[in-house]
Amino acid sequence: MNEIISVINDLVWSRALVVLCLGAGLYFSIRTRFMQVRSIPEMLRCMFSGEKSAAGVSSFQALTMSLSGRVGAGNIAGVASAIAFGGPGAVFWMWTVAFLGASTAFVESTLAQIYKEKDERGHYRGGPAYYIEKGLGMKWYAWVFAAATIVAAGFLLPGVQANSIGSAMNTAWGIEPWITATCLVAGIGFIIFGGVKRIARFAEFVVPFMAIAYILIALLIMVLNIDQVPEVIALIFKSAFGLQAGLGAMLGMAVEQGVKRGVYSNEAGQGTAPHAAAAAEVTHPAKQGYVQAFSVYIDTMLVCSATAFMILSTGMYSVYNEADDALVNNLPGMEVGPGYTQAAVESVLPGFGQGFVALALLFFVFTTIIAYYYMAETNIKYINRKIHRPWLVLVLRVGILGMVAIGTLNTAGAAWQLGDIGVGLMAWLNIVAILILQKPALAALRDYERQRNAGNTRPVFDPKALGIRNAGYWSDRLSEDKKADGKP
């Protein structure tokens, strides 16, 4: 079975997908005139200036909901895996895919806002399935994406996250995986049965706290190992371009692993973040584009970098040697996963490191699995728009809880490969879609910038004026606002 999974993973994550991810990011960076650099002040302003309503969450809540999905096991176990199989240079390529991917995140999240709609309970729903159907007019493609996301987010990806926390808890305190699985299932069940508002409130409180605490510990370790920082930076860059002795042959793997783990972690182009972006209450779709672009920086440039510097500055990493088919260097015999990060923190802060990383991973994993549920539920809502099938949501809830339990007890290798397949399928489907359907997002960006440059502090969105069709929510909203103002 593992061999079959490996073959499928290799097909999905061929070099073509690596090129597609990097190429799309570069293309959108050029088309948006590198908005990920010149628009950072606007990103920060939009992040904290949003509103919320009975239908939608605030911009900050949407940010934390998307970060719930972005900041997870990939930021701890995934970075260690990238370094193990791609060398330290993989970190550079994670940075690269994050920098370029911020523009991709803007495009997909803006599209999600443009084509969002309200569900039967009056809550905003949107995402790739919605903008593929409305923007491209390809309902069959939208259904394929929806089905892929339900399978990936509901049944494949949760196992990866749960597996990491089970391993970390066992390493830190010797807690048996079945105990961890039981607690995870109980806690996650309580949140996901409470609906989108409960998910948003939970993410708004937990995500900032866990990310800030983790970054502060990383900064402390960097200060204690300040003499190692220049060497770590040099090692990353030399390894990234095959200049490091003994690691030159890993150049291709560095790029592949860096892009793969980068996409898995920051999710730019994967099609996951647009689900949270569509739930936000904003006056213009571009606002959530800005916010979600910045969330990529938070995930990779801050949290993933924190993990990388902790591991590399303490020397607690291993590199895979293909000839010997084994991990070689400093931690022989250790299974790739959160143990490397735990060893790094423990080496500097004895008696504290293993437990701290385990707790950080617990929060990361818990919120990520909840975010996965919301993505899968949104796509079930999409499928259920015409024919009501309430049993599908129940099947999803039971299924995701079952996969959490199974994933906690499963082997790491199988879990990570299944997760990679899910991420890869979604990335293929979504990136191709947004490359075709890019004009509305770019038009929204130009429209927003024009209004801001004209001194309008609260830009409004008129899809008809921009030649955008099937943006029903925004057309209706504009009509209602005009009526409220007494305009014909």
Helices and strands as residue ranges (DSSP letters): H 2-12, H 15-31, H 35-38, H 40-48, H 59-70, H 73-73, I 74-78, H 79-86, H 89-114, E 117-118, E 124-125, H 128-131, I 132-136, H 139-151, I 152-156, H 157-173, H 177-192, H 196-224, G 226-228, H 229-240, G 248-250, H 251-266, H 273-278, H 285-296, I 297-304, H 305-314, E 318-321, E 326-329, H 339-348, H 353-383, H 390-409, H 412-436, H 439-453, G 464-466, H 472-484
